[in-house]
C-alpha cells in the first residue's frame, strides 16, 4: 500500500507547478485540488495555514495512517512523509 498524497494548488502557482513536475518525474501519484474551483478546499487550506490560502499545501497519509500536512514542501519532504 502506498501513501495517499493530495496537493492543494492553483493553476498560476509556480511552486505548485515545480512540485507537480518533480512528483511526476519521480512517478509519485497524487491528487490535485484547485482551491480556486473548490471553495471548501480553500477553506481547508486556510484552516491549516493560519488563515492564508498558501499553496502548495500537501497532505500525505502514509501507509500506517499517519497524516502529515505541509506547506510548500520540497520533494524530499513529501517522500519522507510518504514512508
C-alpha positions in Angstrom: 0.0 0.0 0.0 1.4 3.4 -0.9 0.8 6.8 0.6 -2.1 8.9 -0.4 -0.9 12.4 -1.5 -3.2 15.4 -2.1 -1.9 18.7 -3.3 -4.0 21.8 -3.0 -2.9 24.3 -5.6 -3.8 27.0 -8.1 -3.2 27.0 -11.9 -0.9 30.0 -11.7 1.3 28.9 -8.8 4.9 28.4 -9.8 5.8 26.5 -6.7 2.9 24.2 -7.4 4.0 23.6 -11.0 7.5 22.8 -9.8 6.4 20.3 -7.2 3.9 18.6 -9.6 6.7 18.3 -12.2 9.0 16.7 -9.6 6.4 14.3 -8.4 5.5 13.3 -12.0 9.2 12.8 -12.8 9.6 10.5 -9.7 6.5 8.6 -10.6 4.7 9.6 -7.4 1.0 9.6 -7.7 -1.0 12.4 -6.2 -4.5 14.0 -6.4 -4.6 17.7 -7.2 -7.3 20.1 -5.9 -7.6 23.6 -7.4 -8.6 25.8 -4.4 -9.9 28.5 -6.8 -12.5 26.0 -8.2 -13.5 24.4 -4.8 -14.3 26.9 -2.0 -14.3 24.1 0.6 -10.7 23.3 -0.4 -9.7 26.9 0.0 -11.3 26.9 3.5 -9.3 23.8 4.4 -6.1 25.3 3.2 -6.8 28.5 5.2 -7.6 26.3 8.3 -4.1 24.7 8.2 -2.2 27.9 7.2 -3.2 30.4 9.8 -6.0 31.9 7.6 -3.8 32.1 4.5 -4.5 30.5 1.1 -0.9 29.3 0.8 -0.2 26.8 -1.9 1.0 24.2 -2.5 -0.4 22.7 0.6 0.2 19.0 0.6 -1.5 16.3 2.7 0.2 12.9 2.9 -1.5 9.9 4.5 1.2 7.3 5.0 0.5 3.6 4.7 0.5 3.4 8.5 -2.3 6.0 8.6 -0.2 8.9 9.9 -1.3 12.2 8.3 1.2 15.0 7.6 0.2 18.4 6.3 3.0 20.5 4.7 3.0 24.0 3.2 5.3 24.5 0.1 7.2 21.3 0.9 10.3 20.0 -1.1 10.1 16.7 -3.0 12.3 15.2 -0.2 9.8 16.2 2.5 6.9 14.7 0.6 8.9 11.5 0.0 9.9 11.3 3.7 6.3 11.7 4.8 5.1 9.0 2.4 7.0 6.2 4.2 
